[in-house]
Amino acid sequence: MNDKMIFKGKTAVVTGGGGVLCSAFCEALAERGANVAVLDLNADNANAVAEKINAKGGNAIGLSANVLEKESLAAAKDAVMAKFGSIDILINGAGGNNPRATTDKEYLYPEDLDSAEDIKTFFDLDPKGVGFVFDLNFLGTLLPTQVFSAEMCKNGGVIINISSMNAYRPLTKIPAYSAAKSAISNLTMWLAVHFSKVGIRVNAIAPGFFVTAQNKALLFDENGKPTARTEKILAATPMGRFGDPDELIGTLVYLCDNNASGFVNGTVIPVDGGFAAYSGV
C-alpha cells in the first residue's frame, strides 16, 4: 500500500497528532496522499509533525486544539476547511491516564486499610482525577466527533477511534483509564449505527502495548532497564515484545480505505501481539 496515493484529495484530521502513535498515523496518511491536519494540545508538537511531513513532500498543517473545549475544536475545524476545503477522515487519538486515578498497588490487602504508610488505595482515588481521565478519553472523542463529523455528513467519511486492550481486560492500578477505553469501544459501535445513513463509517483500533511518552517511565527505569510491570506485560504477550508504531499502520490504512473496508462498520480491531488470546497457561 505504500506506493499508492489512495487518499489523494482527501483530508484527515488527527487529534493527539503530536504523540508517538498518532504522529505515525499522520505520516502514514500523508505518505498515501492525504492532506493532514495535526491537532495537539501542544502547538509545538503539532507543528513539528506537520513540518516533518511537509519536508518529505506531503501536505500538512499543525494546529493547537483542546479536545475538551468545543470552541477550540470549532476554531481548528475552520482552519482545516480554510486550508483544505474538506474533512474526510477523523482519527480520535487524544487520550491518556492520570496519576490521580491510579492506585499504588495491584491488589488491596487487609493490612493496607490500617497502614501507617502513605498508600493510595482504591478508596483514595481522587474523584476529580477519575473524572479528568473519563473526560479526556470519552469526551475527548465525543466532542471532536461532534465538531468534525458535521462536515463529513455532507459527503461521507471515516472515523477511527483509538480504544485499548484495557477495554477487553482491565489492567491493574488504572481503573478509570480501563473503564474509559471500554466506553470508547461502546461509543464506536453506537456511532457506527447512528451515522450509517449519512455515509460515515466508524471503527476503532485497540492497540496492545506500545512504548509512548506517557508510559515510558512506567515501563523502564531511569537507567533504561525494564521495570517489573514491563516483565509482566511481556510475559503475557505471546510475541514477547512491545509493538512498533508502524505495526498499527496496516490496520489504520485498511479501515480508512473504502475500497478495502467499505462494509466494515462498528468494529474494534485488536493489534496486540496475541495479548488478548493468551490465558496465562
C-alpha positions in Angstrom: 0.0 0.0 0.0 3.0 2.3 0.4 3.3 3.2 -3.3 -0.4 4.0 -3.8 -1.7 7.5 -3.3 -5.0 6.0 -2.2 -6.0 9.1 -0.1 -5.1 11.7 -2.6 -7.5 14.6 -2.4 -8.8 13.6 1.0 -8.2 15.4 4.2 -7.5 13.7 7.5 -7.8 15.3 11.0 -5.8 13.6 13.7 -6.3 14.6 17.4 -3.3 13.8 19.7 -1.3 14.1 16.5 1.9 15.1 18.3 2.2 11.8 20.2 4.2 8.8 19.3 1.4 6.7 17.8 -0.7 9.4 16.2 2.3 11.1 14.6 3.0 7.8 12.9 -0.7 7.9 11.8 -0.3 11.4 10.4 2.9 10.5 8.4 1.3 7.3 7.1 -1.8 9.1 5.8 0.3 11.9 4.3 2.5 9.3 2.5 -0.6 8.0 0.9 -1.7 11.3 -0.5 -3.9 12.7 2.3 -3.8 16.3 3.4 -3.3 16.1 7.2 -4.4 18.4 10.0 -2.2 17.5 13.0 -4.1 18.6 16.1 -2.5 18.6 19.5 -2.8 20.5 22.8 0.8 21.3 22.4 1.2 23.6 19.4 5.0 22.9 19.1 4.4 19.2 18.9 1.7 19.6 16.3 3.8 21.9 14.2 6.9 19.6 14.4 4.9 16.7 13.0 3.4 18.9 10.2 6.9 20.3 9.3 8.3 16.7 9.1 5.5 15.7 6.7 5.9 18.8 4.6 9.7 18.3 4.4 9.0 14.9 2.8 6.7 16.4 0.2 3.5 15.9 2.0 0.8 18.5 2.8 0.1 19.1 6.5 -0.7 21.8 9.0 -0.2 21.8 12.7 -3.0 23.2 15.0 -3.3 23.7 18.7 -6.6 22.3 19.9 -8.1 21.2 23.2 -10.3 18.1 22.7 -12.3 19.1 25.9 -13.2 22.5 24.6 -15.7 22.7 21.7 -14.8 26.3 20.8 -11.2 25.3 20.4 -12.2 22.4 18.1 -14.5 24.6 16.1 -11.7 27.1 15.5 -9.5 24.2 14.4 -12.2 23.0 12.0 -12.5 26.4 10.5 -8.7 26.4 9.9 -8.8 23.0 8.3 -11.7 24.0 6.0 -9.9 27.2 5.0 -6.7 25.3 4.2 -8.0 22.1 2.6 -11.7 22.6 1.9 -13.0 19.2 3.2 -12.8 16.7 6.0 -12.9 13.1 5.0 -11.1 11.2 7.8 -11.1 11.7 11.6 -8.7 9.9 13.8 -9.6 10.4 17.5 -6.2 9.7 19.0 -6.1 12.1 22.0 -6.4 10.4 25.4 -4.4 9.2 28.4 -4.3 8.4 32.1 -3.6 10.5 35.2 -1.8 9.5 38.5 -4.7 10.8 40.5 -6.8 8.0 39.0 -4.2 5.3 39.7 -3.7 3.0 42.7 -0.3 2.3 44.1 -0.8 -1.5 44.4 -2.3 -4.1 42.1 -4.2 -5.7 45.0 -5.9 -4.5 48.2 -4.6 -6.3 51.2 -6.2 -6.2 54.7 -3.2 -4.6 56.2 -3.4 -1.7 53.7 -6.6 -0.5 55.3 -4.8 0.4 58.6 -1.4 1.0 57.2 0.6 4.0 58.5 2.3 4.2 55.2 1.1 6.7 52.6 -0.5 4.1 50.2 -3.1 5.2 47.6 -5.7 2.5 47.6 -9.0 2.3 45.6 -10.6 4.3 48.5 -8.2 7.2 48.0 -8.7 7.7 44.3 -9.4 11.4 43.6 -12.9 11.8 42.1 -11.6 14.8 40.1 -8.7 12.8 38.8 -11.1 10.0 37.7 -13.4 12.5 36.1 -10.4 14.0 34.2 -9.5 10.6 32.8 -13.0 9.9 31.7 -13.4 13.3 30.2 -10.0 13.2 28.3 -10.8 9.8 26.8 -14.6 9.8 26.3 -15.5 13.5 25.9 -12.1 13.9 24.1 -13.5 11.5 21.5 -17.2 12.6 21.5 -16.5 16.4 21.2 -14.2 16.2 18.1 -16.6 13.8 16.5 -19.4 16.3 17.0 -17.4 19.1 15.5 -15.7 17.4 12.6 -18.3 14.8 11.6 -20.8 17.5 11.0 -18.8 18.4 7.9 -18.4 14.8 6.9 -22.1 14.2 6.9 -22.3 16.1 3.6 -20.1 13.7 1.6 -19.5 10.7 3.8 -16.3 9.8 5.6 -14.4 7.6 8.0 -13.9 7.9 11.8 -11.3 5.8 13.6 -11.3 5.9 17.4 -8.4 4.6 19.5 -9.6 2.1 22.1 -7.2 -0.2 24.0 -6.7 -3.7 25.2 -7.7 -2.3 28.5 -11.3 -2.3 27.1 -11.2 -6.1 26.9 -9.1 -6.9 30.0 -8.7 -4.1 32.5 -5.2 -3.6 33.8 -4.4 -3.4 37.4 -3.9 0.1 39.0 -5.7 2.0 36.3 -9.4 1.5 36.8 -10.5 4.9 35.3 -8.5 4.5 32.1 -9.6 0.9 31.6 -13.3 1.8 32.0 -12.9 4.9 29.8 -11.4 2.9 27.0 -14.2 0.4 27.3 -16.6 3.3 26.9 -14.8 4.2 23.7 -15.4 0.8 22.2 -19.1 1.0 23.1 -19.3 4.6 21.6 -17.7 3.3 18.4 -20.5 0.8 17.9 -23.1 3.4 18.8 -21.7 5.9 16.3 -21.4 3.3 13.6 -25.2 2.7 13.8 -26.1 6.4 14.3 -24.1 7.6 11.2 -24.9 4.6 9.0 -27.5 6.6 6.9 -25.2 9.5 6.2 -22.3 7.6 4.7 -19.9 7.7 7.7 -18.2 4.5 8.8 -16.9 4.3 12.4 -14.4 1.8 13.7 -11.7 1.6 16.3 -8.2 0.2 16.8 -7.3 -1.4 20.2 -3.5 -1.3 20.5 -1.8 -3.6 22.8 1.4 -2.5 24.5 3.5 0.2 22.7 6.1 2.4 24.3 4.9 6.1 24.3 6.0 9.3 26.0 3.1 8.8 28.5 4.0 5.3 29.6 7.8 5.2 29.2 8.5 6.0 32.8 6.3 3.1 33.9 7.9 0.6 31.6 11.6 1.5 32.1 13.6 2.8 35.0 16.0 5.8 34.9 18.7 3.5 33.5 16.6 2.2 30.7 16.1 -1.2 32.3 12.6 -2.9 32.1 10.5 -2.5 35.2 8.7 -5.3 36.9 5.5 -4.2 35.1 7.2 -4.5 31.8 8.3 -8.0 32.6 4.7 -8.9 33.4 3.4 -7.3 30.2 5.9 -9.2 28.0 5.2 -12.4 29.8 1.5 -12.0 29.0 2.2 -11.1 25.3 2.9 -14.3 23.3 5.1 -12.4 20.8 7.3 -11.4 23.8 7.9 -7.7 22.8 6.3 -4.3 22.6 4.6 -3.3 19.4 6.2 -0.8 16.9 4.0 2.2 15.9 4.5 1.1 12.2 2.7 -2.1 13.0 -0.6 -0.2 13.5 -0.4 1.4 10.1 -1.8 -1.6 8.1 -4.9 -1.7 10.2 -5.3 2.1 10.1 -5.0 2.3 6.3 -7.3 -0.7 5.8 -10.1 0.9 7.9 -9.6 4.3 6.2 -9.8 2.9 2.7 -13.4 2.5 1.5 -12.3 0.2 -1.3 -10.7 -2.2 1.3 -13.2 -2.0 4.2 -16.3 -0.4 2.7 -18.6 -2.9 4.6 -16.6 -2.8 7.8 -18.5 -0.8 10.4 -18.7 -0.7 14.2 -15.7 -3.0 14.7 -12.9 -2.8 17.3 -9.7 -4.4 15.9 -7.0 -5.5 18.4 -3.4 -5.1 17.4 -1.8 -6.7 20.4 0.8 -9.4 19.7 -1.6 -12.0 20.9 -2.2 -10.5 24.4 -6.0 -10.9 24.3 -5.6 -14.5 23.2 -3.3 -15.7 25.9 -4.9 -17.2 29.1 -1.6 -17.2 31.0 -1.3 -21.0 30.9 
